[in-house]
Amino acid sequence: MQARGLSSSSATLPEASFLFHELSSYLTREDVSELQNAYLFSQSAHSGQFRQSGEPYISHPLAVASILGKLRLDSQTLAAALLHDVMEDTHVSKAEIGDRFGKSVAELVDGVSKLDKIEFQSHADAQAENFRKMLLAMARDVRVILIKLADRLHNMRTLEAMRPEKKRRIARETMEIYAPIANRLGLNNIYHELQDLSFRYLYPRRYRVLTNATRAARGNRREMVTKILETMKQRLKTAGLDAEVTGREKQLYSIYKKMVEKHLSFSEILDIYGFRVIVKDVASCYIALGALHSLYNPIPGKFKDYIAIPKANGYQSLHSTLWGPYGTPIEIQIRTPEMHRIAEAGVASHWLYKSSDADLNDLNMKTHQWLQSLLETMSDSTDSLEFLEHIKVDLFPGEVYVFTPQGEILALPKGSTAVDFAYAVHTDIGDCCVAAKINGENAPLRTVLRSGDRVEIVTASHAKPNPAWLNYVVTGKARSHIRRFLKTMQYEESAKLGERLLNQAFATLKVDPQTISEAQWEKLTRESGAKSRTDLLADMGLGKHLPAVIARRLAASPGESTLGASGATDVITILGTEGMAVQFARCCRPIPGDPVIAFIKKDQGLVIHTDDCPAVTKNKGSSDNWLDVAWGKDIDRQFEVGIKLMVANQRGVLARVAAAIADADSNIDNVAMEGDGAYTNMNFVLQVRNRHHLAQVIRSLRRIPEVAKISRVKE
């Protein structure tokens, strides 16, 4: 079958003929014929279009298909690769591709295509939204990202024709997003080539210097590498192993990264060569390791067993660094042929396109779970830029491997804490975690995990995510869930507070809220720019609108002019259970029993101050946003309060002070000390229930002979 409007005599590039010949080694004749039709269709659609280099545009999709052909991907993927730019750069529609080449190919092409018809405020917004769309398609079919990675690889190979600033932008995007994705999917060759090409265009001078230095070192070290290679082969043969041993030069970017991280010059980087050993089975891997360890001494701490504990992308090998001849460190990797195939092609090596989830092997199941976690993170992110920020953290290499109480292994990014672990196990566990046990011992939730740790999370049904967690969580999943929860809670609490403020404003005006019609609410909501009445109430709770003004506008008769916000309102009762919609100022740290006043602060809601706080004295006359408030009865929660002690500088005094605070049923939240003479100032932040409780604490402290002076701190 020929593509519409094309004859069999259409010109074919030599590269196309070579590609189809290569593909015939593993695809059926019918598949190859369909790919030839896809090529002719794409060639016709891109007719008259040229790349920056001057080549016909069709050379690009042809190169992308060639890259994927080397990974032995199926005919649908290759057809989509040949057609991947026709929707974006020509007038061909998704429906037209679907009619001609099938729904699956059309979906793949659509997933790779950019959102070129949507206008964005910035390139960053466009990049983030394109990435978000691509991941949605990728979660349905991982072949989308395989095509995109091949597309990016060929673009990087031909980047020379671009303007310098565009080269740098594309190279940085590749280094930050596409290379880490290739690594996460186990596409080792593509990963390293993307890194090296990005390095070349981000730091062209450093790339040239390092290239020349490596070339010179290659000549100087060739004899030594040959000697090591032959010696290793002989030792493995003596051990009865049929092994394939190859030497390889490290990638330029890997060398450069090591120089930067360890502050070394090129001459100090001795291990620019590595050696790969491929043996028949897993048992032979460990025998080979023992043989090579007896040949050259292993360097302590430089052994990793990725066979027993594979990387998250399915990679398996034994890694060890040995002291070679002349004191030169040499890196070795030992693996089986199957491990080598997965190491080179990752998930593309054996993706089972027609299998159900239950049939996926371990690597494909891990990839599937990772894609689902991306979708979960995406749904929790409020915009594309926030989502991209979360994902970048998870993409960068460097992992720790920790164990659940049941002995399952979880791979987490370096720097992950017990909270990250909790969210990795399950969202509900993360939301309700209150403590952790690491290797059987109690540990704070902020504890950074190390490989080999056994982690158990303690949960409580009443627990909620803590805003402080955002200061130390690392994974995108944890960060996005916490942010989403806090935004939802703040919205709900602000709406409740806004309703209370509005009702008190109505009471001042002697207006019954029940007399306000739905039409009046809808009109005011529309005029204020809010999406709903709840949004308007939340805006009042967050200080974006004054309740007195809103009440007057709602109470005004049709045609009556809107009045100002003057006039006193009833006192607002503070219950201590308002959550994030009501905050207690850190400058004066009010506690129940203190005379208080509140300020409506935009985007933060009510901020409660003591009425003698310097901030109140300074600003009260310059704003109408101050409201009278009073404490409710029977408030049952802890409040922070600052106190300052001047104590005689004697041994053990801090312990006696801490014991007195504990005896008074108070908790120390923070302590700082200053002074090295006869007296020391101790600044405490304590947790107390009210002024009466604070008085008990102070009386307990006055009984200590070394305490010379006590005062409450109000900055």
C-alpha positions in Angstrom: 0.0 0.0 0.0 1.4 3.5 -0.9 0.9 6.6 1.1 -1.8 8.9 -0.3 -0.7 11.0 -3.2 2.7 9.3 -3.4 4.1 7.0 -6.0 6.6 4.3 -5.6 9.1 6.4 -7.5 9.2 9.0 -4.7 12.9 9.9 -3.9 14.3 7.9 -1.0 17.4 9.0 1.0 20.2 6.5 1.1 19.9 6.5 4.9 16.3 5.4 4.6 17.3 2.4 2.4 20.0 1.4 4.9 17.5 1.8 7.9 14.9 -0.4 6.3 17.5 -3.0 5.4 18.6 -3.0 9.1 15.1 -3.3 10.4 14.3 -6.3 8.3 16.7 -8.3 10.5 14.0 -8.4 13.3 10.7 -7.0 11.8 8.4 -8.7 9.4 8.2 -7.8 5.8 4.7 -6.3 6.4 6.1 -4.1 9.2 8.9 -2.8 7.1 6.5 -2.1 4.2 4.3 0.0 6.6 7.4 1.9 7.8 8.3 2.7 4.3 4.8 4.1 3.8 5.2 6.2 7.0 8.6 7.5 5.7 7.1 8.5 2.3 4.1 10.1 4.1 6.5 12.1 6.4 8.7 13.0 3.5 5.8 14.4 1.6 4.4 16.3 4.6 7.9 17.9 5.3 8.5 18.6 1.6 10.3 22.0 1.2 11.3 22.1 4.9 14.9 22.2 5.9 16.9 22.0 9.1 19.2 24.8 10.4 22.1 22.8 8.9 20.6 22.9 5.5 19.6 19.2 5.3 16.1 18.2 4.2 13.9 18.0 7.3 13.1 14.4 6.7 16.7 13.5 7.7 15.7 14.2 11.4 12.8 11.8 11.8 14.8 9.2 9.9 17.7 9.6 12.3 15.3 9.3 15.3 13.9 6.1 13.9 17.4 4.8 13.4 18.3 5.4 17.0 15.2 3.5 18.1 15.9 0.8 15.6 19.2 0.1 17.3 17.1 -0.6 20.5 15.0 -3.1 18.4 11.7 -1.3 19.2 8.5 -2.4 17.6 7.1 -1.1 14.3 4.5 1.2 15.9 7.2 3.1 17.8 9.3 3.4 14.7 6.3 4.6 12.6 5.6 7.3 15.3 9.3 8.3 15.2 9.1 8.8 11.4 5.9 10.9 11.9 6.7 12.6 15.2 6.9 16.1 13.8 4.2 16.2 11.2 1.5 17.4 13.6 3.6 20.1 14.9 5.3 21.4 11.7 2.7 20.6 9.0 -1.1 20.7 8.5 -1.5 16.9 9.1 -3.9 16.2 11.9 -4.0 13.5 14.6 -7.2 12.0 13.0 -5.4 11.8 9.6 -2.5 9.9 11.2 -5.0 7.6 13.0 -6.9 6.8 9.8 -3.7 6.0 7.9 -1.5 4.3 10.5 -3.7 3.4 13.4 -4.8 4.9 16.7 -1.7 3.7 18.7 0.7 5.5 16.3 -1.5 8.6 16.4 -1.5 8.6 20.2 2.3 8.2 20.3 2.8 11.1 17.8 0.4 13.3 19.8 2.2 12.5 23.0 5.5 13.7 21.6 4.2 16.8 19.9 4.6 20.2 21.6 1.8 22.5 22.7 2.7 25.0 20.0 -0.8 26.5 19.7 -1.0 27.6 23.3 0.6 31.0 24.3 2.6 30.9 27.6 3.9 33.8 29.7 7.4 32.5 29.5 9.6 29.8 28.0 9.8 28.2 31.4 6.0 27.9 31.5 6.0 26.4 28.0 8.8 24.0 28.9 7.0 22.9 32.1 3.6 22.4 30.4 5.1 20.5 27.4 6.9 18.2 29.9 3.7 17.7 31.9 1.7 16.8 28.7 4.5 14.4 27.6 4.5 12.6 31.0 0.7 12.2 30.8 1.1 10.4 27.5 4.2 8.6 28.8 2.2 7.2 31.7 -0.2 5.6 29.3 2.6 4.3 27.0 6.3 4.6 27.9 7.2 4.5 24.2 6.4 8.2 24.1 9.4 9.1 26.2 11.6 6.7 24.2 10.7 8.6 21.0 11.3 11.9 22.8 14.7 10.9 24.1 15.8 9.7 20.6 14.5 13.0 19.2 16.4 15.0 21.8 19.6 12.9 21.2 19.6 13.7 17.4 18.9 17.3 18.1 21.8 17.4 20.5 24.0 15.7 17.9 23.2 18.4 15.4 23.1 21.4 17.8 26.1 23.1 16.2 23.9 25.0 13.7 22.0 26.8 16.4 22.6 30.3 17.9 24.9 30.2 21.0 22.1 31.2 23.5 19.8 28.6 22.1 22.5 26.0 22.3 23.0 26.7 26.0 19.2 26.7 26.7 18.6 23.4 25.0 21.8 21.9 26.6 20.7 22.9 30.1 17.2 21.5 29.6 18.7 18.3 28.3 21.1 18.0 31.3 18.3 18.8 33.9 15.5 16.8 32.4 16.1 14.4 29.5 19.5 12.9 30.6 18.1 12.1 34.1 15.0 10.5 32.5 17.2 8.3 30.3 19.1 7.3 33.4 15.9 6.5 35.3 14.8 4.3 32.4 18.1 2.5 32.3 19.1 3.8 28.8 22.7 4.0 29.7 24.2 4.8 26.3 21.7 7.6 25.6 22.1 8.9 29.1 25.9 9.3 28.8 25.8 10.7 25.3 23.2 13.3 26.3 25.4 14.3 29.3 28.5 14.7 27.2 26.8 16.6 24.5 25.2 18.9 27.1 28.6 19.4 28.7 30.0 20.3 25.3 27.6 23.2 24.7 27.2 24.4 28.3 31.0 24.7 28.8 32.6 24.6 25.4 36.0 25.7 26.5 36.2 23.2 29.4 35.0 20.5 27.0 37.8 21.3 24.5 40.5 21.4 27.2 39.3 18.1 28.8 39.0 16.4 25.3 42.6 17.3 24.5 43.9 16.2 27.9 42.0 12.9 27.6 43.4 12.3 24.1 46.9 12.9 25.4 46.4 10.6 28.4 45.0 7.9 26.1 48.3 7.6 24.3 50.4 7.7 27.5 48.3 5.1 29.2 47.6 2.7 26.3 50.4 0.3 27.3 49.3 0.2 30.9 45.7 -0.5 30.0 46.7 -3.3 27.7 48.8 -4.9 30.4 46.0 -4.7 33.0 43.5 -6.2 30.4 45.7 -9.1 29.6 46.5 -9.8 33.3 42.8 -9.8 34.2 41.9 -12.1 31.4 44.7 -14.6 32.5 43.5 -14.5 36.1 39.9 -15.2 35.2 40.9 -18.0 32.9 43.0 -19.5 35.7 39.8 -19.3 37.9 38.0 -21.4 35.3 35.8 -18.6 34.0 34.9 -18.0 30.4 34.9 -14.2 30.6 34.7 -11.3 28.1 36.9 -8.4 29.4 36.9 -5.0 27.8 38.5 -1.7 28.8 36.5 1.5 28.5 37.3 5.2 28.9 35.1 7.2 31.2 32.8 9.7 29.8 34.1 13.3 29.7 31.3 14.6 31.8 31.9 12.0 34.4 35.5 13.0 34.6 34.6 16.7 34.8 32.0 16.1 37.5 34.6 14.2 39.6 37.1 17.0 39.2 34.5 19.6 40.4 33.1 17.6 43.3 36.5 16.5 44.6 38.5 19.7 43.7 41.0 17.7 41.6 43.0 18.6 38.5 42.9 16.3 35.5 46.3 14.9 36.3 45.0 13.8 39.7 42.1 11.8 38.1 43.8 8.5 37.7 40.8 6.2 37.2 39.7 7.5 33.7 39.7 3.9 32.6 37.2 1.2 33.7 37.0 -2.5 32.9 33.9 -4.5 32.2 33.8 -8.3 32.8 30.9 -10.3 31.4 30.5 -13.9 32.6 27.8 -16.5 32.0 25.7 -16.4 35.3 25.3 -14.7 38.7 27.5 -17.3 40.5 30.3 -16.6 38.1 30.0 -12.9 38.9 31.0 -13.4 42.5 33.8 -15.9 41.5 35.2 -13.3 39.1 35.1 -10.7 41.9 37.1 -12.9 44.2 39.6 -13.7 41.5 40.2 -10.0 40.7 40.4 -9.1 44.4 43.2 -11.6 44.7 44.9 -10.1 41.7 44.7 -6.4 42.8 43.9 -5.2 46.3 40.4 -3.7 46.6 40.1 -0.1 47.9 38.0 -0.1 51.2 34.5 1.3 50.8 34.5 1.2 47.0 32.5 -2.0 46.6 28.8 -2.0 45.6 26.6 -5.0 45.0 23.9 -3.9 42.6 23.1 -7.6 41.8 21.7 -8.3 45.3 20.1 -4.8 45.4 19.5 -3.5 41.9 19.2 0.2 41.1 15.7 1.6 40.7 16.1 1.5 36.9 16.8 -2.3 36.9 20.6 -1.9 36.6 22.6 -4.9 38.0 26.4 -5.3 38.3 29.1 -5.8 40.9 31.2 -2.6 41.2 34.6 -2.5 42.8 37.7 -0.2 42.6 41.1 -1.8 42.9 44.7 -0.6 43.3 46.2 -1.5 39.9 49.9 -1.4 38.9 51.9 1.8 39.8 49.2 2.6 42.4 46.6 3.4 39.8 43.0 2.9 40.9 41.0 0.9 38.3 37.2 0.5 38.3 35.6 -2.9 37.4 32.1 -3.9 36.6 31.1 -7.5 36.6 27.8 -8.7 35.1 26.0 -11.3 33.0 25.0 -10.9 29.3 21.4 -10.3 30.4 22.5 -7.7 32.9 24.6 -6.1 30.2 21.6 -5.9 27.8 19.5 -4.2 30.5 22.3 -1.9 31.4 22.7 -0.7 27.8 19.0 -0.4 26.8 17.1 -0.4 30.1 13.3 -0.6 29.9 13.6 -0.5 26.1 15.4 -3.9 26.2 12.3 -5.9 26.8 9.2 -3.8 27.1 6.2 -6.1 26.8 3.8 -3.9 24.8 0.9 -6.4 24.6 1.2 -7.7 28.2 -1.1 -6.9 31.1 0.3 -5.4 34.2 0.3 -8.8 35.9 2.7 -10.1 33.3 5.3 -7.3 33.5 8.6 -8.4 34.7 10.3 -6.7 37.7 11.9 -3.9 35.7 8.8 -3.0 33.8 6.7 -3.1 37.0 9.2 -0.7 38.7 8.9 1.6 35.7 5.1 1.4 35.8 5.1 2.3 39.5 7.4 5.2 38.8 5.2 6.6 36.1 2.2 6.3 38.4 4.0 8.2 41.1 4.7 11.0 38.5 1.0 11.2 37.8 0.2 11.4 41.5 2.7 14.2 42.0 1.3 15.9 38.9 -2.2 15.9 40.4 -1.0 17.4 43.7 0.9 20.2 42.0 -1.0 23.5 41.4 0.9 24.4 38.2 3.3 23.0 35.7 6.4 24.9 37.1 5.8 23.5 40.6 5.4 20.0 39.1 8.7 20.4 37.2 10.4 21.6 40.4 9.2 18.4 42.2 10.2 16.1 39.4 13.7 17.5 38.9 14.6 16.4 42.4 13.5 12.8 41.9 15.2 12.6 38.5 18.7 13.4 39.6 20.9 10.3 40.3 22.2 9.3 43.7 20.1 7.0 45.7 19.9 5.3 49.1 18.4 1.9 49.6 16.4 1.3 52.7 14.3 -1.5 54.1 10.7 -1.6 55.2 9.8 -3.7 58.4 8.8 -6.5 56.0 12.2 -6.5 54.4 11.2 -4.9 51.1 13.7 -2.5 49.5 12.9 1.1 48.7 15.1 3.3 46.6 15.0 7.0 47.6 17.0 10.1 46.5 20.1 11.0 48.6 19.2 13.2 51.5 15.7 11.6 52.0 14.3 11.6 55.5 11.9 9.4 57.4 9.0 11.6 56.1 10.1 10.9 52.5 10.1 7.2 53.3 6.6 7.4 54.8 5.2 9.0 51.6 7.1 6.5 49.4 5.4 3.7 51.3 1.9 5.2 51.0 0.4 8.7 50.9 -1.9 8.0 53.9 1.2 6.8 56.0 3.0 10.1 55.1 0.0 12.2 56.0 -0.4 10.5 59.4 3.2 9.9 60.5 4.2 11.1 63.9 7.5 9.3 64.6 10.0 6.9 63.2 12.1 3.9 64.3 15.3 3.5 62.4 17.1 0.2 63.0 14.9 -0.4 66.0 15.6 2.9 67.7 13.4 6.0 68.0 14.5 8.8 65.6 13.1 12.2 64.6 11.2 12.4 61.4 13.8 14.7 59.9 16.5 12.0 60.2 18.4 11.6 56.9 18.4 8.0 55.9 21.4 5.9 54.9 21.6 2.8 52.7 20.8 -0.3 54.7 18.6 1.4 57.3 15.5 -0.5 58.4 12.7 2.1 58.8 9.4 1.8 60.6 6.9 4.6 60.6 4.6 5.3 63.6 1.3 6.8 62.7 -1.7 8.4 64.5 -5.2 8.7 63.1 -5.5 12.4 64.2 -2.1 13.4 62.8 -1.8 15.8 59.9 1.1 17.0 57.7 3.3 19.6 59.4 4.4 22.7 57.4 7.9 22.3 58.9 8.3 19.1 56.9 8.8 21.2 53.8 12.1 22.4 55.2 13.7 18.9 55.0 11.7 16.6 52.7 13.5 15.8 49.4 11.2 13.7 47.2 8.8 15.4 44.9 6.0 13.1 46.0 6.3 14.1 49.7 6.7 17.8 48.9 3.7 17.9 46.5 1.4 16.1 48.9 2.3 18.3 51.9 1.9 21.5 49.9 -1.5 20.3 48.6 -2.7 19.4 52.1 -1.6 22.8 53.5 -3.2 24.7 50.7 -6.5 22.8 51.1 -6.4 23.2 54.9 -5.6 26.9 54.7 -8.5 27.4 52.2 -11.0 25.6 54.4 -9.9 27.3 57.6 -9.8 30.7 55.9 -13.3 30.3 54.6 -14.6 29.4 58.1 -12.8 32.4 59.6 -14.1 34.7 56.8 -17.7 33.6 57.6 -17.2 34.4 61.3 -15.8 37.8 60.4 -18.6 38.6 58.0 -21.3 37.5 60.5 -19.8 39.8 63.2 -19.7 42.6 60.7 -23.4 42.0 59.9 -24.1 42.1 63.7 -22.5 45.5 63.9 -24.7 46.8 61.1 -27.7 45.1 62.7 -28.3 43.1 59.5 -29.7 39.6 59.4 -27.5 37.4 57.1 -30.6 35.4 56.1 -32.0 38.5 54.4 -29.2 38.5 51.8 -30.4 37.0 48.6 -28.6 34.5 46.4 -28.6 37.1 43.6 -26.8 39.7 45.8 -24.2 37.0 46.7 -23.7 36.1 43.0 -23.4 39.8 42.0 -20.8 40.5 44.7 -18.8 37.3 44.0 -18.7 38.2 40.3 -17.6 41.8 41.0 -14.9 40.8 43.4 -13.3 38.4 40.9 -13.9 35.3 43.1 -15.0 32.0 41.6 -17.6 31.2 44.3 -19.0 32.4 47.6 -16.6 30.1 49.5 -13.7 31.7 47.6 -14.9 35.1 48.7 -15.2 34.0 52.3 -11.7 32.5 52.1 -10.3 35.7 50.7 -11.8 37.6 53.7 -10.2 35.1 56.0 -6.9 35.7 54.3 -7.3 39.5 54.5 -7.8 40.1 50.8 -11.1 41.8 51.5 -12.3 43.6 54.6 -15.4 42.0 56.1 -16.9 45.3 57.1 -16.8 46.5 53.4 -18.2 43.2 52.1 -21.0 43.3 54.7 -22.0 46.9 53.7 -21.9 46.0 50.0 -24.2 43.0 50.6 -26.5 45.0 52.9 -26.8 48.0 50.6 -30.1 48.4 48.8 -30.0 48.3 44.9 -28.6 51.6 43.7 -27.3 52.6 47.2 -23.7 53.7 47.1 -21.1 51.5 48.9 -20.0 52.9 52.2 -16.5 52.8 53.7 -15.3 50.4 56.3 -15.6 52.8 59.3 -17.5 51.8 62.4 -16.7 49.4 65.2 -17.4 45.7 65.0 -18.2 43.2 67.6 -15.3 41.5 69.3 -14.0 38.3 67.5 -13.5 35.3 69.8 -10.2 33.4 69.4 -10.7 29.7 70.2 -7.2 28.4 69.4 -8.5 25.8 67.0 -8.7 28.0 63.8 -5.5 26.5 62.3 -3.6 28.3 59.7 -6.3 31.0 59.2 -5.3 32.5 62.6 -1.6 33.0 63.5 0.1 34.2 66.7 2.7 36.9 66.2 6.2 35.8 66.9 7.2 39.3 68.0 5.1 39.2 71.2 4.0 35.5 71.4 0.4 36.1 72.9 -1.0 33.5 75.2 -4.6 33.1 76.7 -5.0 35.7 79.4 -3.1 38.4 77.5 -5.1 41.4 76.3 -5.0 41.0 72.5 -5.7 42.7 69.2 -5.7 41.3 65.6 -4.4 42.5 62.3 -5.9 41.2 59.0 -2.9 40.5 56.9 -3.2 39.8 53.2 -2.7 36.1 52.3 -2.2 35.1 56.0 -5.5 35.8 57.7 -5.7 37.1 61.3 -2.4 37.8 63.1 -2.9 38.0 66.9 -0.7 40.4 68.9 -0.7 41.5 72.6 -2.1 45.0 72.8 1.2 46.3 74.2 3.3 44.8 71.4 5.6 47.5 69.9 4.3 46.5 66.4 0.7 47.5 67.5 1.9 50.8 69.0 3.8 51.7 65.9 1.2 50.7 63.2 -2.3 50.8 64.8 -3.1 54.3 63.7 -2.0 53.9 60.1 -4.4 51.1 59.1 -8.1 50.1 59.2 -7.1 46.4 59.3 -6.9 46.2 63.1 -9.8 44.3 64.8 -10.8 43.8 68.4 -10.5 40.1 69.6 -10.8 38.2 72.8 -9.9 34.8 74.0 -12.6 32.1 74.2 -13.2 29.9 77.3 -11.5 26.6 78.0 -8.9 26.8 75.3 -7.0 23.5 75.4 -3.7 23.8 73.5 -0.1 24.8 74.0 1.2 28.3 73.1 4.7 29.5 72.6 6.0 32.2 75.0 9.5 33.8 75.3 11.2 34.2 78.7 14.7 35.5 79.6 16.6 34.4 82.7 19.8 35.9 84.1 21.6 33.2 86.0 24.8 32.8 88.0 27.4 31.1 85.7 27.8 27.9 87.7 28.1 24.3 86.7 24.8 22.4 86.3 22.6 25.5 86.3 21.1 24.7 82.9 20.1 21.2 84.0 18.4 22.7 87.2 16.5 25.2 85.1 15.4 22.6 82.6 14.2 20.3 85.5 12.2 23.2 87.1 10.5 23.9 83.7 9.6 20.2 83.3 8.3 20.0 86.9 5.9 22.9 86.1 4.5 20.8 83.2 6.0 23.0 80.5 8.1 22.0 77.5 11.2 23.8 76.1 10.9 24.5 72.4 14.1 26.4 72.0 17.0 27.7 74.2 19.9 30.1 73.4 22.6 31.4 75.9 24.9 34.3 75.8 27.5 35.7 78.2 30.7 34.3 79.7 31.2 36.4 82.8 29.8 35.9 86.3 26.2 35.8 84.8 24.7 34.1 81.7 21.5 35.1 79.9 19.3 32.2 78.9 16.6 32.9 76.3 13.9 30.2 76.3 10.8 29.6 74.1 8.5 27.6 76.2 5.1 25.9 75.6 2.4 26.9 78.1 -1.4 26.8 78.2 -2.1 30.3 79.4 -0.9 33.2 81.6 -1.7 31.2 84.8 0.4 28.3 83.6 3.3 30.7 82.7 3.1 32.2 86.3 3.5 28.7 87.7 6.6 28.1 85.6 8.1 31.4 86.7 7.4 30.6 90.4 9.2 27.3 89.9 12.2 29.0 88.4 12.4 31.7 91.2 13.1 28.9 93.7 16.5 28.2 92.0 19.1 30.2 94.0 21.3 30.8 90.8 18.4 32.6 89.0 18.9 36.3 89.5 16.2 37.8 87.2 13.3 36.5 85.1 11.4 38.5 82.4 9.0 37.8 79.6 10.4 38.6 76.2 8.3 40.8 73.9 10.4 42.0 71.0 
